[in-house]
Amino acid sequence: MDNQLGHQRINCVENQFGKTSITKKTLFCIKINMDKRFTHIIQLIKQSRTIALKAVNSELINLYWNIGEYLTNKIELAEWGDAVVTELAKHIQQNEPEIKGFSDKNIWRMKQFYETYKDFPKLSTLLREISWSHNLAIFSRCKTVEEREFYLKLAKQESYSFRELERQISASLFERTLIGNSKLSAVLKESNFDITNTFKDGYVLEFLNLTEPHSESELQSGLVGQMKNFILELGKDFLFIDKEYKLQVGNSDFFIDLLFYHRGLQCLVAFELKADKFKPDHLGQLNFYLEALDRDVKKTNENPSIGILLCKDKDSEVVEYALSRSLSPTMVSEYKTQLPDKKLLQQKLHELFDNETNEN
């Protein structure tokens, strides 16, 4: 029946204009009209995906809440000590290595999460309608229950990305709303949003034993991937560890663009790629990453971690090394001898960005 209708549409056009007078625009309109037959099915698929994603996210938050409650009760009853969190994380890692997302830091966060909201049951539903990363930002950075409720509702109704939510918190939107005597309903707007992006959260993916690269943009991801291949081509001393390597510091997550291990220097090497002009803040951020690596990732027999910052704007390429202050002059000299030459890295940066420009 549908095929007959399609042929009838085409025939009508042919009878009216003649076969030789059918334009591309006409055929395009016919195709659009025929494709409308499948709109309802596409809507059904999207609705089911939304329901599935909501269910997975809600179950993950339930799990974290239940773990936090269990640990809190055991510690308060003096059945377990605080060290049990570290012991639990090690037990999971050693006995169930396929289960991800249960580092000692994240387990402590679950305990804090439960203790933050246990006396506010009215927020229970909201907590389960946003991702764990969003929850982390809110319960760790907001000081009052009113402020937390504000951002919980905002994150849900505006479908904020994690970065946008953090930006609004840093900009003190809650305080500015109070000062302006604005009601929450005036700030929040109902909107149609893509639930897929809202719950495309690293913790959900770990919960399902899936992997997804964490990238600020497709351009950044592409450049990082190409730089990874280039570093591996420099020699066998570089062993690739991960792209967008996650560091947990307090209640915040940070991501190193590329993390390698250098066999000759016996140390971790972090690469950060910035698609903008060099700023001293970039080095400060990289040094912060190195301190976290040395404290939480580096093994006792390994040397202090190294950072390599790669910046490229339209005018120049900047390559800077970040080295631990604890290194002796001899070790600094040894590091620089075995690290990739700055001029070579600058040249590669130039090529990478030129290729991206030409392709776009």
C-alpha positions in Angstrom: 0.0 0.0 0.0 2.8 2.4 1.0 4.7 1.6 -2.2 1.6 2.2 -4.3 1.1 5.6 -2.6 4.7 6.4 -3.3 4.4 5.5 -7.0 1.1 7.5 -7.2 3.0 10.6 -5.9 5.7 10.2 -8.5 3.2 9.5 -11.3 1.3 12.7 -10.4 4.4 14.7 -10.8 5.3 13.0 -14.0 1.8 13.5 -15.5 1.8 17.2 -14.5 5.4 18.1 -15.6 6.6 15.2 -17.8 9.4 12.9 -16.9 12.1 15.2 -18.3 10.9 18.2 -16.2 11.2 16.5 -12.7 13.8 18.6 -10.8 16.0 17.5 -8.0 14.0 19.7 -5.7 10.8 17.9 -6.7 12.3 14.5 -6.1 13.7 15.7 -2.7 10.2 16.8 -1.7 8.8 13.4 -2.7 11.5 11.7 -0.6 10.7 13.9 2.4 7.0 13.1 2.1 7.7 9.4 1.9 10.1 9.5 4.8 7.4 10.9 7.0 5.8 7.4 7.1 8.6 6.4 9.5 8.5 9.3 11.9 6.4 7.5 14.4 8.8 4.5 14.5 11.7 6.9 15.0 9.9 8.5 17.9 9.2 5.1 19.5 12.9 4.2 19.3 13.9 7.5 20.9 11.3 7.2 23.6 12.5 3.7 24.5 16.1 4.8 24.6 15.2 7.7 26.9 13.4 5.3 29.2 16.3 2.9 29.2 18.9 5.6 30.0 16.8 7.1 32.8 16.4 3.6 34.3 20.1 2.9 34.1 21.0 6.3 35.6 18.4 5.9 38.4 19.7 2.5 39.2 23.3 3.7 39.4 22.3 6.5 41.8 20.3 4.0 43.9 23.4 1.8 44.1 25.6 4.6 45.2 23.0 5.7 47.8 22.7 2.2 49.2 26.5 1.7 49.4 26.8 5.1 51.1 24.0 4.2 53.6 25.5 0.8 54.3 29.0 2.2 55.0 27.7 5.1 57.1 25.7 2.7 59.3 28.6 0.3 59.8 31.0 3.0 60.7 28.6 4.8 63.0 27.9 1.5 64.8 31.7 1.1 65.2 31.5 -2.2 63.4 33.9 -0.9 60.7 36.6 1.7 60.8 37.3 4.4 58.2 40.0 2.3 56.7 37.3 -0.1 55.4 36.7 2.2 52.3 40.3 1.7 51.1 40.0 -2.1 51.9 36.8 -2.3 49.9 38.2 -0.5 46.9 41.2 -2.9 46.9 39.0 -5.9 47.3 36.9 -5.0 44.3 39.9 -4.2 42.2 41.7 -7.5 43.0 38.7 -9.9 43.0 36.3 -8.2 40.5 38.6 -6.3 38.1 35.8 -5.9 35.5 33.8 -3.8 37.9 34.8 -0.2 37.3 34.0 3.1 39.1 34.7 1.9 42.7 38.0 3.6 43.6 38.4 4.5 47.3 37.8 8.2 46.4 34.5 7.4 44.6 33.3 5.1 47.4 34.0 8.0 49.9 31.9 10.2 47.7 29.0 7.7 47.9 29.2 7.9 51.7 29.3 11.8 51.6 26.4 11.7 49.1 24.2 9.7 51.4 25.1 11.8 54.5 24.4 15.0 52.6 20.9 14.1 51.6 19.7 11.5 54.1 17.6 14.1 56.0 16.0 15.6 52.9 13.7 12.9 51.4 11.9 15.5 49.2 15.1 15.7 47.0 15.2 12.0 46.5 13.6 12.0 43.1 15.6 14.8 41.7 18.9 13.1 42.7 18.0 10.2 40.5 17.1 12.3 37.4 20.6 13.7 36.8 23.9 12.0 36.4 26.4 11.2 39.1 28.9 13.7 37.8 26.2 16.4 38.1 25.4 15.3 41.6 29.0 15.4 42.5 29.3 19.0 41.4 26.2 20.0 43.3 26.6 18.3 46.7 30.3 19.1 46.9 30.2 22.7 45.9 26.9 24.0 47.3 26.7 25.0 50.9 22.9 24.9 51.8 20.1 22.5 51.0 18.3 25.4 49.2 21.2 26.0 46.9 21.5 22.3 46.2 17.8 22.1 45.4 18.1 25.1 43.0 20.9 23.5 41.0 19.3 20.0 41.0 16.2 21.5 39.4 18.2 23.6 37.1 20.4 20.7 35.9 17.3 18.6 35.2 15.1 21.1 33.5 17.8 22.9 31.4 19.7 19.7 30.6 22.9 21.3 31.4 26.2 19.6 30.5 28.5 19.0 33.4 30.7 21.9 32.3 27.8 24.3 32.0 26.5 23.3 35.4 29.9 24.0 36.9 30.1 27.3 35.1 26.7 28.4 36.5 27.8 27.4 40.1 31.0 29.3 39.7 29.1 32.3 38.4 26.9 32.2 41.6 23.6 32.0 39.7 21.8 30.9 42.9 23.0 34.0 44.8 22.3 36.3 41.9 18.8 34.9 41.6 18.2 35.6 45.3 19.6 39.1 45.1 17.3 39.8 42.1 14.3 38.6 44.0 13.7 36.1 41.2 11.7 33.0 41.8 13.1 29.7 40.7 10.3 29.2 38.3 11.3 32.4 36.5 14.8 31.2 36.0 14.0 27.7 34.9 12.3 27.1 31.5 10.7 23.9 30.3 12.6 22.7 27.3 12.9 19.8 25.0 16.3 18.2 25.3 18.3 15.2 24.3 18.4 12.9 27.3 21.1 10.8 25.6 23.7 13.6 26.1 22.5 14.2 29.7 23.2 10.7 30.8 26.2 10.1 28.6 28.2 10.1 31.8 31.5 8.3 32.4 30.1 6.6 35.6 27.1 5.2 33.7 29.4 3.8 31.1 31.6 2.2 33.7 28.6 0.8 35.5 27.6 -0.9 32.2 31.2 -2.0 31.6 31.3 0.2 28.4 33.9 2.7 27.3 33.5 6.1 25.8 36.2 8.7 25.2 35.8 11.9 27.3 36.5 14.8 25.0 35.8 18.5 25.0 35.2 18.5 21.2 35.6 16.4 18.1 38.5 18.6 17.0 40.3 18.2 20.3 39.7 14.4 20.3 41.0 14.1 16.7 44.2 16.1 17.5 44.8 14.2 20.7 44.5 10.9 18.8 46.9 11.9 16.1 49.4 13.2 18.7 49.2 9.8 20.5 50.2 8.0 17.3 53.1 10.5 16.8 54.5 9.9 20.3 54.3 6.2 19.8 56.2 6.5 16.6 59.1 8.3 18.3 60.4 5.1 19.9 59.7 2.0 21.9 60.4 3.8 25.2 56.9 5.3 25.3 54.2 2.9 26.5 50.7 4.3 26.0 48.5 4.1 29.2 45.3 6.0 28.3 43.6 8.8 26.5 41.6 11.3 28.7 43.0 9.6 31.8 40.7 10.4 34.7 42.2 11.8 38.0 40.0 12.0 41.1 40.9 14.8 43.4 38.5 15.4 46.2 35.0 15.5 44.8 36.2 16.6 41.3 37.3 14.7 38.3 40.0 15.9 35.9 41.2 14.4 32.6 44.7 14.3 31.2 44.7 14.3 27.4 47.4 11.6 27.0 49.2 9.6 29.6 52.3 7.5 28.8 54.9 5.6 30.7 58.6 6.1 29.7 60.6 2.9 30.2 64.0 4.7 30.1 63.1 7.4 32.6 60.8 5.0 34.6 58.2 7.7 35.0 54.7 8.7 33.9 54.5 11.3 31.2 51.4 13.5 30.8 50.7 15.3 27.6 48.2 18.3 27.5 47.1 19.7 24.2 45.6 23.2 24.1 44.1 24.6 20.9 44.7 28.2 22.0 47.5 30.6 22.9 49.9 29.7 25.7 48.8 30.9 29.1 50.7 30.4 32.4 47.5 28.9 33.8 48.0 26.0 31.5 51.3 25.1 33.2 49.7 25.5 36.6 47.0 23.0 35.6 49.6 20.6 34.3 51.7 20.8 37.5 48.5 20.1 39.5 48.0 17.0 37.4 51.6 15.9 38.1 51.2 16.3 41.8 48.0 14.1 41.7 49.8 11.5 39.6 52.7 11.3 42.0 50.5 11.1 45.0 47.9 8.6 43.7 49.2 6.8 40.6 53.0 6.7 40.7 54.6 3.6 42.3 57.2 4.0 45.0 60.0 2.7 42.7 59.2 5.1 39.9 60.6 8.6 39.3 58.5 11.8 39.6 56.1 12.3 36.7 56.7 14.6 33.8 54.3 17.0 32.0 54.5 18.2 28.4 52.3 21.1 27.4 51.5 21.6 23.7 49.8 24.9 22.8 48.8 26.0 19.3 47.1 29.2 18.2 46.9 30.7 14.7 50.4 32.4 15.1 52.6 30.0 17.0 53.3 26.7 18.6 54.5 26.5 22.2 55.9 23.4 23.8 56.8 23.5 27.5 58.1 20.8 29.9 56.7 20.6 33.5 59.2 18.9 35.9 59.0 18.2 39.6 60.8 20.7 41.8 62.3 17.8 43.7 64.4 16.7 40.8 68.1 17.2 41.0 69.9 19.1 38.2 71.3 15.7 37.0 67.9 14.2 36.7 66.5 17.3 34.9 69.3 17.0 32.4 68.6 13.2 32.0 64.9 13.9 31.5 65.5 16.5 28.8 67.9 14.2 27.0 65.4 11.4 26.7 62.2 13.5 26.1 61.1 14.4 22.6 62.8 17.5 21.2 60.7 20.7 21.6 61.3 21.7 17.9 60.1 18.4 16.7 56.9 18.6 18.8 56.3 22.2 17.5 56.7 21.0 14.0 54.2 18.2 14.5 51.7 20.6 16.2 52.0 22.8 13.1 51.3 19.9 10.8 48.3 18.7 12.8 46.6 22.0 12.9 47.4 22.8 9.2 45.8 19.4 8.3 42.7 20.2 10.3 42.4 23.6 8.7 42.7 22.3 5.2 40.2 19.5 5.8 37.6 22.0 7.1 
